[in-house]
Amino acid sequence: MNGHVVKGPLGFSAESLAQEALQLQTKLRAGLDTLRAVDDVAYGATAKEEVWRDGKVVLYRFRGERTPSAKVPLLIVYALVNRPYMVDLQADKSIVRGLLERGEDVYLLDWGYPDRSDRYLELDDYIQRFLGGAVDHLRREHRLDAVNLLGICQGGAFSLCYAALNPGKVRNLVTMVTPVDFHTGDNMLSNWTRGLDADLFVDALGNVPADVMNWCYLTLKPWRLFVQKYVGLVDILDDPRALEDFLRMEKWIFDSPDQAGEAFRQFIQQFYQGNGFVNGGIDIGGRAVDLQYVAMPVLNVYAEQDHLVPPVSSKALKDLVGSDDYSELSFKGGHIGIYVSSRAQREVPGAIHDWLAPRSR
């Protein structure tokens, strides 16, 4: 054989398979030691304090290393389906920290964990009572007529509704990976949801279990989210820091609240099925939402590889708002990467601050 490696019909040799098996064994052995050494992963890199509460809903103010220079506070409004600490996951993956370093005065609305007592909460409760209550608190504390909003994903849709119904209370509006046109052809989640009998679903379940929601999101990319990432886990089993990062992300993914039944019903029917931003028909506490009343400056940030909120869904906002100061920011990444990737840390907080600064003086 003269020392040559003989490859089989599939392009690999017995020697290479043996070597790969040995490397896998070494990784797994090291992983046992690494897992024993890794503590329960924590999240939230930035100090914060509770400043307002309504039931389970809490408004936090973040405390950075410098005193905020911004005169108008920035309120982050996250989705209901996941916990909001994704925006402050860890020290090197924190949109919040990046904003604080640039002088923004950052607040976050935490929706909490709904239980059976919240079964009949409606969108009006979330948008006008909770979000509106937080905005009014900031207006009083800062002695301002209006504050800045940063709405993320479903929180962006809530922020659009709030801004349309209360335009005088929103100075500037930033939407990030926010669905606007729910009936674009490339929106797999929307295509699934349009066939859902939301009445039967909610009447049968009451609150919607978090596990059901997680299963739906994971099956949008089953190979990547059920198989590939766990196969890739083997490669980092001997790297404590990389393993902690992986476990922290897993903790966030599966730390999901249940969904209040009535609010879920209304959101599915009016947004996913009715496409209310485009077609009309969104009713919040007896008031119709018309995006033409969103006349304040708007920055719309979308992710180019977003599988949950396709770019075309977000970009539809341009033709619907009444603002004559509308800007878009395209981010090269996905729905999660826009918060936690190294590119996001370099680009997103600075872009938001640079856009807000001249509009908040």
The 8 nearest C-alpha neighbors of each residue, nearest first, counted from 0:
[[1, 2, 3, 4, 5, 6, 12, 14],
 [2, 0, 3, 4, 5, 6, 14, 12],
 [3, 1, 0, 4, 5, 14, 6, 12],
 [2, 4, 1, 0, 5, 6, 12, 14],
 [5, 3, 6, 2, 12, 14, 0, 13],
 [4, 6, 12, 3, 7, 13, 11, 0],
 [7, 5, 12, 11, 10, 4, 8, 13],
 [6, 8, 9, 10, 11, 12, 5, 13],
 [7, 9, 10, 6, 11, 12, 5, 13],
 [10, 8, 7, 11, 6, 12, 13, 5],
 [9, 11, 7, 8, 6, 12, 5, 15],
 [12, 10, 6, 7, 9, 15, 13, 16],
 [11, 13, 6, 15, 14, 7, 5, 16],
 [12, 14, 16, 15, 17, 11, 6, 5],
 [13, 15, 17, 12, 16, 18, 4, 11],
 [16, 14, 18, 12, 17, 13, 19, 11],
 [17, 15, 19, 13, 18, 14, 20, 12],
 [18, 16, 20, 14, 15, 19, 13, 21],
 [17, 19, 15, 21, 16, 20, 14, 22],
 [18, 20, 22, 16, 21, 17, 15, 23],
 [21, 19, 23, 17, 18, 22, 16, 24],
 [20, 22, 24, 18, 19, 23, 17, 25],
 [23, 21, 25, 19, 24, 20, 26, 18],
 [24, 22, 20, 26, 25, 21, 27, 19],
 [23, 25, 21, 27, 22, 26, 28, 20],
 [24, 26, 22, 28, 23, 27, 29, 21],
 [27, 25, 23, 29, 24, 28, 30, 236],
 [28, 26, 30, 24, 29, 25, 23, 31],
 [27, 29, 25, 30, 26, 31, 24, 32],
 [30, 28, 26, 237, 32, 27, 31, 25],
 [31, 29, 236, 27, 33, 32, 28, 237],
 [32, 30, 34, 29, 28, 33, 35, 27],
 [31, 33, 35, 29, 30, 34, 36, 28],
 [32, 34, 30, 36, 35, 31, 239, 237],
 [35, 33, 37, 31, 36, 32, 30, 236],
 [34, 36, 32, 33, 37, 31, 38, 30],
 [35, 37, 33, 34, 32, 38, 239, 31],
 [38, 36, 34, 35, 33, 39, 239, 243],
 [39, 37, 40, 36, 35, 34, 243, 41],
 [38, 40, 41, 37, 243, 246, 247, 250],
 [41, 39, 247, 38, 243, 42, 246, 37],
 [42, 40, 39, 43, 247, 89, 88, 44],
 [43, 41, 88, 89, 44, 40, 247, 84],
 [44, 42, 88, 87, 89, 45, 84, 41],
 [43, 45, 89, 90, 87, 42, 88, 46],
 [44, 46, 43, 47, 61, 62, 96, 87],
 [47, 45, 62, 61, 44, 48, 63, 43],
 [48, 46, 61, 60, 62, 59, 45, 49],
 [49, 47, 59, 60, 50, 61, 46, 62],
 [48, 50, 59, 58, 51, 60, 57, 47],
 [49, 51, 59, 58, 48, 60, 52, 57],
 [52, 50, 58, 57, 49, 133, 53, 59],
 [53, 51, 57, 56, 58, 54, 50, 55],
 [52, 54, 56, 55, 57, 129, 51, 132],
 [53, 55, 56, 52, 57, 111, 129, 110],
 [54, 56, 111, 53, 57, 110, 112, 52],
 [57, 55, 110, 53, 111, 54, 109, 52],
 [58, 56, 52, 109, 108, 51, 59, 55],
 [57, 59, 108, 51, 107, 50, 49, 52],
 [60, 58, 49, 107, 48, 106, 50, 47],
 [59, 61, 106, 47, 48, 105, 49, 107],
 [62, 60, 47, 105, 46, 106, 63, 59],
 [63, 61, 46, 47, 60, 45, 64, 48],
 [62, 64, 65, 99, 61, 45, 100, 96],
 [63, 65, 62, 66, 100, 99, 67, 96],
 [66, 64, 63, 67, 100, 102, 99, 62],
 [65, 67, 68, 64, 102, 63, 62, 104],
 [68, 66, 102, 104, 103, 69, 65, 99],
 [67, 69, 102, 70, 66, 103, 104, 101],
 [70, 68, 103, 67, 71, 102, 104, 72],
 [69, 71, 68, 72, 359, 360, 104, 67],
 [70, 72, 69, 146, 359, 147, 73, 104],
 [73, 71, 104, 146, 147, 105, 74, 70],
 [72, 74, 147, 105, 148, 104, 106, 75],
 [73, 75, 106, 148, 107, 149, 105, 147],
 [76, 74, 149, 107, 150, 106, 148, 108],
 [77, 75, 150, 154, 108, 149, 151, 74],
 [76, 78, 154, 151, 83, 150, 75, 79],
 [79, 77, 154, 153, 80, 152, 81, 151],
 [80, 78, 81, 77, 110, 153, 258, 154],
 [79, 81, 78, 255, 256, 258, 82, 257],
 [82, 80, 255, 79, 78, 83, 256, 254],
 [81, 83, 84, 255, 254, 85, 251, 80],
 [82, 84, 85, 77, 81, 86, 109, 78],
 [85, 83, 87, 86, 88, 82, 43, 42],
 [84, 86, 88, 83, 87, 82, 338, 251],
 [85, 87, 84, 94, 93, 88, 338, 95],
 [88, 86, 93, 84, 43, 85, 95, 89],
 [87, 89, 85, 43, 42, 84, 93, 92],
 [90, 88, 44, 92, 91, 43, 87, 42],
 [89, 91, 44, 92, 93, 88, 87, 45],
 [92, 90, 89, 93, 344, 341, 339, 88],
 [93, 91, 339, 89, 90, 88, 344, 87],
 [94, 92, 87, 95, 96, 86, 88, 89],
 [93, 95, 97, 86, 96, 348, 87, 338],
 [96, 94, 98, 93, 97, 87, 86, 99],
 [97, 95, 99, 93, 98, 94, 100, 45],
 [96, 98, 94, 100, 348, 95, 99, 93],
 [97, 99, 95, 348, 101, 96, 100, 103],
 [100, 98, 103, 96, 102, 101, 97, 63],
 [101, 99, 97, 98, 102, 96, 63, 65],
 [102, 100, 98, 99, 103, 97, 352, 349],
 [101, 103, 67, 68, 99, 100, 69, 104],
 [102, 104, 99, 69, 98, 67, 105, 101],
 [105, 103, 72, 67, 73, 69, 102, 99],
 [106, 104, 73, 61, 103, 74, 60, 72],
 [107, 105, 60, 74, 59, 61, 75, 73],
 [106, 108, 75, 59, 74, 58, 109, 76],
 [107, 109, 58, 76, 57, 75, 110, 59],
 [110, 108, 57, 111, 56, 58, 107, 83],
 [111, 109, 56, 108, 57, 55, 79, 112],
 [112, 110, 55, 56, 109, 113, 57, 256],
 [111, 113, 256, 114, 257, 110, 55, 255],
 [114, 112, 117, 257, 259, 111, 258, 256],
 [113, 115, 116, 117, 112, 118, 257, 206],
 [116, 114, 118, 117, 206, 113, 205, 259],
 [115, 117, 114, 118, 113, 119, 120, 259],
 [118, 116, 115, 120, 114, 119, 113, 259],
 [117, 119, 259, 260, 115, 116, 206, 120],
 [120, 118, 261, 117, 121, 260, 259, 262],
 [121, 119, 117, 118, 261, 262, 124, 259],
 [122, 120, 262, 123, 124, 261, 119, 125],
 [121, 123, 262, 125, 124, 126, 283, 265],
 [122, 124, 284, 283, 126, 121, 127, 125],
 [125, 123, 128, 121, 122, 126, 127, 120],
 [124, 126, 129, 122, 123, 128, 127, 130],
 [127, 125, 130, 123, 124, 128, 122, 129],
 [128, 126, 131, 123, 124, 130, 129, 125],
 [127, 129, 124, 131, 132, 125, 126, 130],
 [130, 128, 125, 132, 131, 127, 126, 124],
 [131, 129, 126, 133, 132, 127, 128, 125],
 [130, 132, 127, 134, 128, 129, 133, 135],
 [131, 133, 129, 135, 130, 134, 128, 136],
 [134, 132, 136, 130, 131, 135, 129, 137],
 [135, 133, 131, 137, 136, 132, 138, 130],
 [134, 136, 138, 132, 137, 133, 131, 139],
 [137, 135, 133, 139, 134, 138, 140, 132],
 [138, 136, 140, 134, 139, 135, 141, 133],
 [137, 139, 143, 135, 141, 136, 142, 140],
 [140, 138, 142, 136, 137, 141, 135, 143],
 [141, 139, 137, 142, 138, 136, 143, 135],
 [140, 142, 138, 143, 139, 137, 71, 72],
 [143, 141, 139, 138, 140, 144, 137, 145],
 [142, 144, 138, 141, 145, 139, 146, 71],
 [143, 145, 168, 138, 142, 146, 167, 169],
 [144, 146, 168, 169, 170, 143, 138, 167],
 [147, 145, 170, 169, 71, 72, 168, 148],
 [146, 148, 73, 171, 170, 169, 172, 72],
 [149, 147, 74, 172, 73, 173, 75, 150],
 [148, 150, 173, 75, 174, 74, 76, 172],
 [155, 151, 149, 76, 154, 174, 158, 75],
 [150, 152, 155, 154, 175, 77, 174, 177],
 [153, 151, 177, 176, 155, 154, 78, 175],
 [154, 152, 78, 156, 155, 151, 157, 177],
 [155, 153, 78, 77, 151, 150, 157, 76],
 [150, 154, 156, 151, 158, 152, 177, 174],
 [155, 157, 153, 159, 154, 158, 177, 160],
 [158, 156, 154, 160, 155, 159, 126, 161],
 [157, 159, 155, 161, 160, 156, 150, 162],
 [160, 158, 156, 162, 157, 161, 163, 155],
 [161, 159, 157, 163, 158, 162, 288, 164],
 [160, 162, 158, 164, 163, 159, 165, 126],
 [161, 163, 166, 165, 159, 164, 160, 293],
 [164, 162, 292, 293, 160, 161, 166, 290],
 [163, 165, 161, 162, 166, 160, 288, 292],
 [166, 164, 162, 167, 163, 168, 161, 169],
 [167, 165, 162, 168, 163, 169, 164, 293],
 [166, 168, 165, 169, 145, 144, 170, 162],
 [167, 169, 145, 166, 165, 144, 146, 170],
 [170, 168, 145, 146, 166, 171, 167, 147],
 [169, 171, 145, 146, 147, 295, 168, 172],
 [172, 170, 147, 296, 169, 295, 297, 148],
 [173, 171, 297, 148, 147, 149, 296, 298],
 [174, 172, 149, 298, 297, 299, 148, 150],
 [173, 175, 299, 150, 155, 149, 300, 177],
 [174, 176, 300, 151, 177, 301, 299, 150],
 [177, 175, 301, 152, 300, 151, 308, 302],
 [176, 178, 152, 155, 175, 313, 174, 151],
 [179, 177, 313, 312, 308, 180, 181, 152],
 [178, 180, 313, 312, 181, 316, 276, 315],
 [181, 179, 312, 182, 315, 178, 277, 183],
 [180, 182, 274, 271, 179, 183, 189, 178],
 [183, 181, 180, 184, 274, 189, 186, 271],
 [184, 182, 185, 186, 181, 312, 180, 311],
 [183, 185, 186, 182, 187, 190, 189, 181],
 [184, 186, 183, 187, 309, 182, 306, 190],
 [185, 187, 189, 188, 184, 183, 309, 190],
 [188, 186, 190, 189, 185, 191, 219, 307],
 [187, 189, 191, 190, 186, 192, 307, 219],
 [190, 188, 192, 191, 186, 187, 271, 193],
 [189, 191, 187, 188, 193, 192, 186, 194],
 [192, 190, 188, 189, 193, 194, 187, 195],
 [193, 191, 189, 195, 194, 190, 188, 271],
 [192, 194, 272, 190, 195, 191, 189, 271],
 [193, 195, 192, 191, 196, 190, 272, 197],
 [194, 196, 192, 197, 193, 191, 200, 267],
 [197, 195, 199, 198, 200, 194, 193, 192],
 [196, 198, 200, 195, 199, 264, 201, 267],
 [199, 197, 200, 201, 196, 202, 264, 203],
 [200, 198, 202, 196, 197, 201, 203, 204],
 [199, 201, 197, 203, 198, 202, 196, 204],
 [202, 200, 205, 204, 203, 198, 260, 199],
 [203, 201, 199, 200, 205, 204, 198, 260],
 [202, 204, 201, 200, 199, 205, 198, 206],
 [205, 203, 201, 206, 202, 207, 200, 260],
 [206, 204, 201, 260, 202, 203, 118, 207],
 [205, 207, 260, 259, 258, 118, 204, 208],
 [206, 208, 258, 257, 260, 204, 205, 209],
 [209, 207, 257, 210, 211, 206, 258, 212],
 [208, 210, 257, 212, 211, 256, 255, 213],
 [211, 209, 213, 212, 208, 214, 255, 253],
 [212, 210, 214, 209, 208, 213, 215, 207],
 [211, 213, 209, 215, 210, 214, 216, 208],
 [214, 212, 210, 216, 215, 211, 217, 209],
 [213, 215, 217, 211, 212, 216, 210, 218],
 [216, 214, 212, 218, 213, 217, 211, 219],
 [215, 217, 213, 219, 214, 218, 212, 220],
 [216, 218, 214, 219, 215, 220, 224, 221],
 [219, 217, 221, 220, 215, 216, 214, 224],
 [218, 220, 217, 216, 221, 215, 187, 188],
 [221, 219, 218, 223, 222, 217, 224, 216],
 [222, 220, 218, 224, 225, 223, 219, 217],
 [223, 221, 226, 225, 224, 220, 227, 218],
 [222, 224, 227, 221, 220, 226, 225, 228],
 [223, 225, 221, 222, 226, 220, 217, 228],
 [224, 226, 221, 222, 223, 227, 228, 229],
 [227, 225, 222, 229, 228, 223, 224, 230],
 [226, 228, 223, 230, 229, 222, 231, 224],
 [227, 229, 231, 230, 226, 224, 223, 232],
 [230, 228, 232, 231, 227, 226, 225, 233],
 [229, 231, 227, 232, 228, 233, 226, 234],
 [232, 230, 228, 229, 233, 234, 227, 235],
 [231, 233, 229, 230, 234, 235, 228, 236],
 [234, 232, 231, 236, 235, 230, 26, 27],
 [233, 235, 232, 231, 236, 26, 237, 230],
 [236, 234, 238, 237, 233, 232, 242, 241],
 [235, 237, 30, 233, 238, 234, 26, 242],
 [236, 238, 29, 30, 235, 26, 33, 239],
 [237, 239, 235, 241, 236, 240, 242, 33],
 [240, 238, 242, 241, 33, 243, 237, 37],
 [239, 241, 243, 242, 238, 244, 245, 37],
 [242, 240, 244, 243, 238, 239, 235, 245],
 [241, 243, 245, 239, 244, 240, 238, 235],
 [244, 242, 240, 246, 245, 241, 247, 239],
 [243, 245, 241, 247, 242, 246, 240, 248],
 [246, 244, 242, 248, 243, 247, 241, 249],
 [247, 245, 249, 243, 248, 244, 250, 242],
 [246, 248, 250, 244, 249, 245, 40, 243],
 [249, 247, 251, 245, 250, 246, 252, 244],
 [250, 248, 246, 252, 251, 247, 245, 253],
 [249, 251, 247, 248, 253, 252, 254, 246],
 [250, 252, 254, 248, 249, 253, 247, 82],
 [253, 251, 249, 250, 254, 248, 255, 81],
 [252, 254, 250, 255, 251, 249, 213, 210],
 [255, 253, 251, 252, 250, 256, 82, 81],
 [254, 256, 81, 253, 209, 80, 82, 257],
 [257, 255, 112, 209, 80, 258, 81, 113],
 [256, 258, 209, 208, 207, 113, 206, 259],
 [257, 259, 207, 206, 260, 263, 256, 208],
 [260, 258, 206, 118, 262, 117, 261, 263],
 [259, 261, 206, 118, 263, 205, 262, 201],
 [262, 260, 264, 119, 263, 121, 259, 120],
 [261, 263, 121, 122, 265, 264, 260, 259],
 [264, 262, 266, 260, 261, 265, 259, 267],
 [265, 263, 261, 267, 262, 266, 197, 268],
 [266, 264, 262, 268, 263, 267, 269, 261],
 [265, 267, 263, 269, 270, 268, 264, 262],
 [268, 266, 271, 264, 265, 270, 269, 272],
 [269, 267, 272, 265, 266, 273, 270, 271],
 [268, 270, 273, 266, 275, 281, 265, 267],
 [269, 271, 274, 275, 273, 266, 267, 272],
 [272, 270, 267, 181, 274, 189, 273, 268],
 [271, 273, 268, 193, 274, 270, 269, 267],
 [272, 274, 269, 275, 270, 268, 271, 278],
 [275, 273, 270, 181, 271, 272, 277, 276],
 [274, 276, 279, 278, 280, 281, 273, 270],
 [275, 277, 279, 274, 278, 179, 180, 290],
 [276, 278, 275, 274, 279, 180, 319, 179],
 [279, 277, 275, 274, 276, 280, 273, 281],
 [280, 278, 275, 276, 277, 281, 289, 288],
 [279, 281, 275, 282, 269, 278, 287, 273],
 [282, 280, 275, 288, 269, 287, 279, 283],
 [281, 283, 287, 286, 285, 280, 284, 288],
 [282, 284, 123, 286, 285, 122, 287, 281],
 [285, 283, 123, 286, 282, 122, 127, 124],
 [284, 286, 283, 282, 287, 123, 281, 288],
 [287, 285, 283, 282, 284, 288, 164, 281],
 [286, 288, 282, 281, 289, 283, 285, 280],
 [287, 289, 281, 160, 163, 282, 290, 286],
 [288, 290, 291, 292, 163, 287, 279, 276],
 [291, 289, 320, 292, 293, 163, 319, 288],
 [290, 292, 321, 320, 293, 289, 319, 294],
 [293, 291, 163, 290, 294, 321, 289, 166],
 [294, 292, 163, 290, 291, 321, 320, 295],
 [293, 295, 322, 321, 292, 296, 320, 291],
 [294, 296, 322, 293, 171, 170, 297, 172],
 [297, 295, 324, 171, 325, 322, 172, 294],
 [298, 296, 325, 172, 173, 171, 326, 295],
 [299, 297, 173, 326, 327, 325, 174, 172],
 [298, 300, 327, 174, 173, 175, 328, 326],
 [301, 299, 175, 328, 327, 174, 329, 176],
 [300, 302, 176, 329, 175, 310, 330, 328],
 [303, 301, 330, 305, 333, 332, 304, 331],
 [302, 304, 331, 305, 332, 310, 330, 301],
 [305, 303, 333, 332, 302, 306, 331, 334],
 [304, 306, 333, 334, 309, 302, 308, 307],
 [307, 305, 308, 309, 304, 334, 333, 186],
 [308, 306, 305, 309, 334, 188, 186, 187],
 [307, 309, 305, 178, 306, 176, 312, 310],
 [308, 310, 305, 312, 311, 306, 307, 186],
 [311, 309, 313, 312, 301, 303, 314, 302],
 [310, 312, 314, 313, 309, 315, 183, 180],
 [311, 313, 180, 310, 309, 179, 178, 314],
 [314, 312, 178, 310, 179, 315, 311, 177],
 [313, 315, 311, 316, 312, 310, 317, 299],
 [316, 314, 313, 317, 312, 180, 318, 179],
 [317, 315, 319, 314, 318, 313, 179, 320],
 [316, 318, 315, 319, 314, 320, 325, 326],
 [317, 319, 316, 315, 320, 321, 314, 291],
 [318, 320, 316, 317, 290, 291, 321, 315],
 [321, 319, 291, 290, 293, 322, 318, 317],
 [320, 322, 291, 294, 293, 292, 290, 323],
 [323, 321, 294, 324, 320, 295, 293, 296],
 [322, 324, 325, 321, 294, 296, 295, 320],
 [325, 323, 296, 322, 297, 326, 295, 294],
 [324, 326, 297, 296, 323, 298, 322, 317],
 [327, 325, 298, 299, 297, 324, 328, 296],
 [326, 328, 299, 298, 300, 329, 325, 301],
 [329, 327, 300, 299, 301, 330, 326, 298],
 [328, 330, 301, 302, 300, 327, 303, 331],
 [331, 329, 302, 332, 303, 301, 328, 337],
 [332, 330, 303, 302, 329, 304, 333, 337],
 [331, 333, 304, 302, 336, 330, 303, 337],
 [332, 334, 305, 304, 336, 302, 335, 337],
 [333, 335, 305, 336, 337, 302, 307, 176],
 [336, 334, 337, 333, 338, 339, 332, 340],
 [337, 335, 340, 333, 339, 338, 332, 334],
 [336, 338, 343, 335, 334, 339, 333, 332],
 [339, 337, 336, 335, 86, 343, 94, 340],
 [338, 340, 92, 336, 337, 343, 341, 335],
 [341, 339, 336, 343, 342, 338, 337, 344],
 [340, 342, 344, 343, 345, 339, 92, 91],
 [341, 343, 345, 340, 344, 346, 337, 347],
 [344, 342, 340, 346, 347, 337, 341, 345],
 [343, 345, 341, 342, 346, 347, 94, 340],
 [346, 344, 342, 343, 347, 341, 349, 348],
 [345, 347, 343, 344, 349, 350, 348, 342],
 [346, 348, 350, 343, 349, 344, 351, 345],
 [349, 347, 98, 351, 97, 350, 94, 352],
 [350, 348, 352, 351, 347, 346, 353, 98],
 [349, 351, 353, 347, 348, 352, 346, 354],
 [352, 350, 354, 348, 349, 353, 355, 347],
 [351, 353, 355, 349, 354, 350, 356, 348],
 [354, 352, 350, 356, 351, 355, 349, 357],
 [353, 355, 351, 352, 356, 350, 357, 358],
 [356, 354, 352, 358, 353, 357, 359, 351],
 [355, 357, 359, 358, 353, 354, 352, 360],
 [358, 356, 359, 355, 360, 354, 353, 352],
 [359, 357, 355, 356, 360, 354, 171, 296],
 [360, 358, 356, 357, 355, 71, 70, 170],
 [359, 358, 357, 356, 70, 71, 69, 355]]
